[in-house]
Amino acid sequence: MSDIFKVMADPKARLVLESLAANPASTAAKTVLATKLTSAQVTTILTSLNEAKVVKGTGSGTSKKYSLNAKGFGPIVTWLAKVAEAQAVASLEKE
């Protein structure tokens, strides 16, 4: 299983996520065209994103379509909220 934080650290993975956000239910081939990455790169990234549960695939073979899985972003959203809260508290303590 891929760690969402490790996957999100990769700029190419973020590019694929941005492409899927703009073009839901895209095939790997459409994602290759949209991102200008190689087919092998997109396949590897989609596998990692799927394992991290931030992307889900439906169908099979070359017609398999990928979309974002909003629930998979929970760990990052939780972490960002914690960091933002700590920053807000620190700001208040300075005043």
C-alpha positions as CSV (number, residue, x, y, z in Angstrom):
1,M,0.0,0.0,0.0
2,S,1.3,3.5,-0.9
3,D,1.4,6.2,1.7
4,I,-0.6,9.2,0.5
5,F,2.1,11.6,1.8
6,K,4.8,9.9,-0.3
7,V,2.6,9.8,-3.4
8,M,1.7,13.5,-3.0
9,A,5.4,14.4,-2.7
10,D,5.8,13.5,-6.4
11,P,5.1,16.5,-8.7
12,K,4.2,14.1,-11.5
13,A,1.6,12.4,-9.3
14,R,0.2,15.8,-8.5
15,L,0.1,16.6,-12.2
16,V,-1.9,13.4,-12.8
17,L,-4.3,14.3,-9.9
18,E,-4.8,17.7,-11.4
19,S,-5.5,16.2,-14.8
20,L,-8.1,13.8,-13.3
21,A,-9.7,16.6,-11.4
22,A,-10.1,18.5,-14.7
23,N,-11.1,15.4,-16.7
24,P,-12.9,12.9,-14.5
25,A,-13.3,9.3,-15.7
26,S,-10.2,9.5,-17.9
27,T,-8.4,6.5,-19.3
28,A,-4.6,6.2,-18.8
29,A,-4.2,7.1,-22.5
30,K,-6.2,10.3,-22.1
31,T,-4.1,11.1,-19.0
32,V,-0.9,10.6,-21.0
33,L,-2.1,13.1,-23.6
34,A,-3.2,15.6,-21.0
35,T,0.0,15.4,-18.9
36,K,2.6,14.8,-21.6
37,L,4.1,12.1,-19.4
38,T,5.0,8.7,-20.8
39,S,2.6,5.8,-20.7
40,A,4.8,3.9,-18.3
41,Q,5.0,6.9,-16.0
42,V,1.2,7.4,-16.0
43,T,0.6,3.7,-15.4
44,T,3.0,3.6,-12.5
45,I,1.6,6.8,-11.0
46,L,-2.0,5.6,-11.4
47,T,-1.1,2.4,-9.6
48,S,0.4,4.3,-6.7
49,L,-2.5,6.7,-6.5
50,N,-4.9,3.8,-6.6
51,E,-3.0,2.0,-3.8
52,A,-3.0,5.3,-1.8
53,K,-6.8,5.3,-2.3
54,V,-6.9,8.8,-3.8
55,V,-7.9,7.5,-7.2
56,K,-10.3,4.7,-8.1
57,G,-10.5,2.8,-11.4
58,T,-13.6,1.4,-13.0
59,G,-13.6,-1.1,-15.9
60,S,-10.7,-3.0,-17.1
61,G,-7.9,-3.0,-19.7
62,T,-7.4,0.0,-21.9
63,S,-10.9,1.2,-21.3
64,K,-10.4,1.4,-17.5
65,K,-11.4,4.9,-16.3
66,Y,-9.8,6.7,-13.4
67,S,-11.4,9.3,-11.1
68,L,-10.5,11.0,-7.9
69,N,-11.6,9.4,-4.7
70,A,-12.4,12.3,-2.3
71,K,-12.4,10.0,0.8
72,G,-8.8,9.1,0.1
73,F,-7.7,12.6,0.8
74,G,-8.9,12.4,4.4
75,P,-5.4,12.0,5.9
76,I,-4.0,15.0,4.1
77,V,-7.1,17.2,5.0
78,T,-6.8,16.1,8.6
79,W,-3.1,16.9,8.7
80,L,-3.6,20.3,7.0
81,A,-6.4,21.2,9.5
82,K,-4.0,20.3,12.4
83,V,-1.2,22.5,11.0
84,A,-3.6,25.4,10.3
85,E,-5.0,25.2,13.8
86,A,-1.5,25.2,15.3
87,Q,-0.7,28.2,13.2
88,A,-3.8,30.0,14.3
89,V,-3.1,29.3,18.0
90,A,0.5,30.5,17.6
91,S,-0.8,33.7,15.9
92,L,-3.2,34.4,18.7
93,E,-0.5,33.8,21.4
94,K,1.7,36.4,19.8
95,E,-1.0,39.0,20.1
